[in-house]
Amino acid sequence: QGDLLNSSNLICALAFDRDGEFFATAGVNKKIKIFECDSIVNNNRDIQYPVVELSSRSKLSSLCWNSYIKSQIASSNFEGVV
């Protein structure tokens, strides 16, 4: 539980895909984590694991799913680099 309360796990962005099937989080831990919505909503577990986890070189500030191509997501860091 100590890891969950660590400020390095701060989420700065949350985005849902066009169909509401997945959502992604990003933040100061330099990672994009993608979760399946149904598994979060319909599951009684205390801890949920991402379907995919992507690493970045920088702390992330925003996310946006491509509304035309479901498998594409864009992110930017605190300096504005996409």
Contacts in CASP RR format, 6 or more apart in sequence:
PFRMAT RR
TARGET T0000
AUTHOR 0000-0000-0000
METHOD contacts of the structure
MODEL  1
QGDLLNSSNLICALAFDRDGEFFATAGVNKKIKIFECDSIVNNNRDIQYP
VVELSSRSKLSSLCWNSYIKSQIASSNFEGVV
3 9 0 8 1.000
7 28 0 8 1.000
8 28 0 8 1.000
8 29 0 8 1.000
9 28 0 8 1.000
9 29 0 8 1.000
10 27 0 8 1.000
10 28 0 8 1.000
10 29 0 8 1.000
11 25 0 8 1.000
11 26 0 8 1.000
11 27 0 8 1.000
12 26 0 8 1.000
12 27 0 8 1.000
12 28 0 8 1.000
12 59 0 8 1.000
12 60 0 8 1.000
12 61 0 8 1.000
12 62 0 8 1.000
13 24 0 8 1.000
13 25 0 8 1.000
13 26 0 8 1.000
13 27 0 8 1.000
13 60 0 8 1.000
13 61 0 8 1.000
13 62 0 8 1.000
13 63 0 8 1.000
13 75 0 8 1.000
14 23 0 8 1.000
14 24 0 8 1.000
14 25 0 8 1.000
14 63 0 8 1.000
15 23 0 8 1.000
15 24 0 8 1.000
15 63 0 8 1.000
15 64 0 8 1.000
15 65 0 8 1.000
15 73 0 8 1.000
16 22 0 8 1.000
16 23 0 8 1.000
16 37 0 8 1.000
16 65 0 8 1.000
17 23 0 8 1.000
17 24 0 8 1.000
17 65 0 8 1.000
17 70 0 8 1.000
18 65 0 8 1.000
18 67 0 8 1.000
18 70 0 8 1.000
19 70 0 8 1.000
20 37 0 8 1.000
21 36 0 8 1.000
21 37 0 8 1.000
21 38 0 8 1.000
22 34 0 8 1.000
22 35 0 8 1.000
22 36 0 8 1.000
22 37 0 8 1.000
22 51 0 8 1.000
23 34 0 8 1.000
23 35 0 8 1.000
23 37 0 8 1.000
24 32 0 8 1.000
24 33 0 8 1.000
24 34 0 8 1.000
24 35 0 8 1.000
24 63 0 8 1.000
24 65 0 8 1.000
24 73 0 8 1.000
25 32 0 8 1.000
25 33 0 8 1.000
25 35 0 8 1.000
25 63 0 8 1.000
26 32 0 8 1.000
26 33 0 8 1.000
26 56 0 8 1.000
26 60 0 8 1.000
26 61 0 8 1.000
26 62 0 8 1.000
26 63 0 8 1.000
26 75 0 8 1.000
27 59 0 8 1.000
27 60 0 8 1.000
27 61 0 8 1.000
28 59 0 8 1.000
28 60 0 8 1.000
29 59 0 8 1.000
30 55 0 8 1.000
30 56 0 8 1.000
30 57 0 8 1.000
30 58 0 8 1.000
30 59 0 8 1.000
30 60 0 8 1.000
31 53 0 8 1.000
31 54 0 8 1.000
31 55 0 8 1.000
31 56 0 8 1.000
31 60 0 8 1.000
32 53 0 8 1.000
32 54 0 8 1.000
32 56 0 8 1.000
32 60 0 8 1.000
32 63 0 8 1.000
32 73 0 8 1.000
32 75 0 8 1.000
33 50 0 8 1.000
33 52 0 8 1.000
33 53 0 8 1.000
33 54 0 8 1.000
34 50 0 8 1.000
34 51 0 8 1.000
34 52 0 8 1.000
34 53 0 8 1.000
34 54 0 8 1.000
34 73 0 8 1.000
35 48 0 8 1.000
35 50 0 8 1.000
35 51 0 8 1.000
36 51 0 8 1.000
39 48 0 8 1.000
40 48 0 8 1.000
56 75 0 8 1.000
56 77 0 8 1.000
58 77 0 8 1.000
58 78 0 8 1.000
58 79 0 8 1.000
58 81 0 8 1.000
59 77 0 8 1.000
59 78 0 8 1.000
60 75 0 8 1.000
60 76 0 8 1.000
60 77 0 8 1.000
60 78 0 8 1.000
61 76 0 8 1.000
61 77 0 8 1.000
61 78 0 8 1.000
61 80 0 8 1.000
62 75 0 8 1.000
62 76 0 8 1.000
63 73 0 8 1.000
63 74 0 8 1.000
63 75 0 8 1.000
64 73 0 8 1.000
64 74 0 8 1.000
64 75 0 8 1.000
65 72 0 8 1.000
65 73 0 8 1.000
66 72 0 8 1.000
66 73 0 8 1.000
66 74 0 8 1.000
74 82 0 8 1.000
75 82 0 8 1.000
76 82 0 8 1.000
END
